[in-house]
Amino acid sequence: MSANDKLHDRPWSYEEVQLLREMVNEGITDSVISLKMKRSIADIHAKLSELGLVAKTG
């Protein structure tokens, strides 16, 4: 298992979900969210989909 796989399988904490919501509401792009949260863009998109949210792409 690579380090990337371990990051992808990491459960989301309540604080991370709140931070994700805040960043989406502020208009921060998915790529910047990915870097700030140290998660893959696919992981960000999966959680956004689960929450019914959409981030700007970039």
C-alpha positions as CSV (number, residue, x, y, z in Angstrom):
1,M,0.0,0.0,0.0
2,S,1.4,3.4,-1.0
3,A,1.4,6.5,1.2
4,N,-1.3,7.9,-1.2
5,D,-3.6,4.9,-0.5
6,K,-3.2,5.4,3.2
7,L,-4.2,9.1,2.9
8,H,-7.2,8.2,0.7
9,D,-8.5,5.6,3.3
10,R,-8.2,8.0,6.2
11,P,-11.6,8.7,7.7
12,W,-12.9,12.3,7.7
13,S,-13.1,14.0,11.1
14,Y,-15.9,16.4,12.0
15,E,-13.4,19.3,11.9
16,E,-12.2,18.3,8.4
17,V,-15.8,18.2,7.1
18,Q,-16.5,21.7,8.6
19,L,-13.2,23.0,7.0
20,L,-14.2,21.5,3.7
21,R,-17.6,23.2,3.8
22,E,-16.0,26.5,4.7
23,M,-13.5,26.4,1.9
24,V,-16.2,25.5,-0.6
25,N,-18.4,28.4,0.6
26,E,-15.4,30.7,0.2
27,G,-15.0,29.6,-3.4
28,I,-11.6,27.9,-3.0
29,T,-10.9,25.5,-5.8
30,D,-10.8,21.8,-5.5
31,S,-7.0,21.6,-6.2
32,V,-6.2,24.1,-3.4
33,I,-8.6,22.3,-1.0
34,S,-6.7,19.1,-1.9
35,L,-3.4,20.6,-1.1
36,K,-4.5,22.3,2.1
37,M,-6.2,19.2,3.4
38,K,-3.5,16.8,2.2
39,R,-6.1,14.6,0.4
40,S,-6.4,13.6,-3.2
41,I,-8.7,15.5,-5.5
42,A,-10.7,12.2,-5.9
43,D,-11.1,12.0,-2.1
44,I,-12.2,15.7,-2.0
45,H,-14.7,15.1,-4.8
46,A,-16.1,11.9,-3.2
47,K,-16.7,13.7,0.1
48,L,-18.3,16.7,-1.7
49,S,-20.6,14.4,-3.6
50,E,-21.6,12.7,-0.3
51,L,-22.4,16.1,1.2
52,G,-24.2,17.4,-1.9
53,L,-21.6,20.1,-2.5
54,V,-19.6,21.2,-5.5
55,A,-16.3,23.0,-5.5
56,K,-14.8,25.2,-8.2
57,T,-12.3,23.2,-10.3
58,G,-8.8,24.4,-10.8
